[in-house]
Amino acid sequence: MSTAKKEYKRITTKTLVDMKKKGEKISMLTAYDFTMAKIVDSAGIDVILVGDSASNVMAGHETTLPITLDQMIYHAASVVRAIERSLVVVDLPFGSYQSDPKEALRSAIRIMKESGGHAVKMEGGSEIKESIKRILNAGIPVMGHLGLTPQSIYKFGTYTVRAKEEEEADKLIEDAILLEKTGCFAIVLEKVPAKLAKEVAEKISIPVIGIGAGNGVDGQVLVTHDMIGMTHEFNPRFLRRYLDLYTEMKNAFSQYSADVKSGDFPNDSEQY
């Protein structure tokens, strides 16, 4: 049992800020369904992200863009029903907040009311400031997301590391400070140089959660299906696989098929 699990019976946005002050690292993983969320929560993970990565992992799309607000609400509601301890953060999907602050607020309210999630996450900095303000004014916590922002993949044209050049790095720092001042309770930094991520984490008082952003930040997030090896084609440098479930599950399914076809399953003790 982790120290965090003993100390914090329920994780809130305030808990995460307190953890940063104490120098306690924050653990964050994704979940999209009840069964997986139940396991992740019981393991003492601090934050569960119902990510728009469900578009890739659960639906097989090439990008995160196709997933809808209704689908995100469905996944988030499934996760929330499993949770006893973790903070549940839900991605606002592409097209639900970028163009109009009023639409952003409506989208965030739907997520909170219909899924029971605890906070929303939004990609971008100064360009979505008004949307963030409107959502925060309604009492809905917002987690920011800077660096590689997958919803903008066609703008970038690549999933490569962001903010390697000075101009983009300066913009990222400015956006991080802006997100803190606007009222975000935390920020995800994705695929940026470790030195820059550490600098950002030291400049702001809210937690910075990294994915491909080195160890100088306040916590880490991975896609659960990647880190337990259910997916096997995706192999970025930042990913550590803690299990090889793809192979384990494939072997189990193959053995089951063989046992059925041979008549070995079910045996005498497995029937009534």
C-alpha positions, -999 to +999 in steps of 0.1 A: +000+000+000+014+034-010+019+063+013-006+083-008-033+057-003-028+057+035-028+095+037-055+105+012-088+087+014-102+107-015-081+126-040-094+161-049-079+190-069-067+205-036-050+172-027-029+174-059-017+209-051-009+198-015+011+169-029+032+192-050+039+214-020+051+183-001+072+170-030+050+139-034+048+126-069+014+122-085+004+090-104-021+092-132-034+066-157-062+063-182-094+043-180-124+041-202-146+014-186-159+002-153-137-029-149-104-013-157-112+018-136-120-005-106-086-021-108-067+012-114-085+029-085-079+000-061-042+002-069-040+036-054-035+057-086-042+093-077-058+105-110-078+086-136-080+103-170-109+094-191-089+104-222-100+111-257-074+085-264-104+062-261-108+071-298-076+052-305-076+025-278-113+016-277-126+025-311-095+020-333-094+054-349-060+068-361-065+100-342-084+114-312-105+136-334-135+114-342-147+107-306-178+127-297-190+144-265-217+117-261-191+090-263-168+107-238-198+110-214-205+073-218-169+063-210-166+088-181-199+076-165-187+040-167-154+050-150-170+071-123-192+042-111-161+023-103-143+049-083-138+051-045-105+071-042-091+085-075-098+120-090-116+115-123-106+140-151-125+139-184-111+152-217-133+176-235-132+162-271-122+180-302-149+204-314-166+207-281-148+239-268-124+254-293-147+278-313-171+293-287-167+298-249-205+293-245-203+259-263-173+250-242-193+257-210-222+237-223-199+208-231-182+209-197-216+211-179-229+180-198-198+160-187-201+170-151-239+164-149-242+133-170-210+114-161-203+126-126-167+133-134-147+156-111-129+178-136-123+184-173-091+186-193-086+210-223-058+213-248-042+247-255-031+279-239-039+315-246-061+307-276-087+289-253-084+313-223-119+326-225-134+291-227-114+281-196-125+312-177-162+305-185-159+269-174-141+279-142-167+306-134-193+278-134-173+260-107-159+233-129-122+224-123-100+225-154-067+207-161-047+222-189-027+204-215+004+218-234+032+206-256+021+179-280-017+184-282-031+154-301-063+172-311-041+195-332-023+167-349-032+179-384-018+214-376+015+199-363+016+172-390+036+149-367+037+134-332+073+145-326+086+163-296+073+199-292+090+231-280+126+222-289+130+256-305+133+287-283+102+305-296+079+276-290+095+269-256+089+305-246+053+303-257+048+271-237+062+287-205+040+318-211+009+295-216+017+275-185+019+307-164-013+319-180-032+286-172-021+289-136-032+325-134-065+317-151-073+291-124-063+256-138-055+232-109-029+212-129-013+209-163-003+179-185+029+184-205+032+160-234+064+152-253+085+182-245+122+183-236+128+173-199+148+204-191+119+226-203+093+206-184+113+209-152+116+247-157+078+249-161+072+228-130+095+251-110+079+283-123+043+275-113+027+264-081+001+240-096+011+204-104+027+195-138+020+160-149+043+147-176+041+122-204+073+121-223+085+151-203+111+137-181+113+132-143+116+169-132+078+174-131+053+167-103+038+134-117+034+111-146+006+098-168+005+069-192-022+052-213-030+021-192-034-002-223+001+008-234+018+003-200+003-031-194+012-042-229-023-048-243-012-026-272+021-036-288+025-015-319+031+018-300+067+020-287+077+056-278+108+062-258+088+074-227+067+042-224+076+016-199+057-016-203+050-032-169+033-063-184+030-080-217-007-087-217-010-089-254+011-120-255-005-134-223-040-129-235-034-141-270-019-173-256-048-178-232-074-173-260-055-197-283-054-223-255-091-219-248-099-224-285-077-255-286-093-269-255-128-264-269-120-280-302-103-310-286-132-315-261-110-309-231-131-279-220-154-283-201-142-314-182-162-333-156-156-308-128-166-279-150-202-290-156-234-296-137 
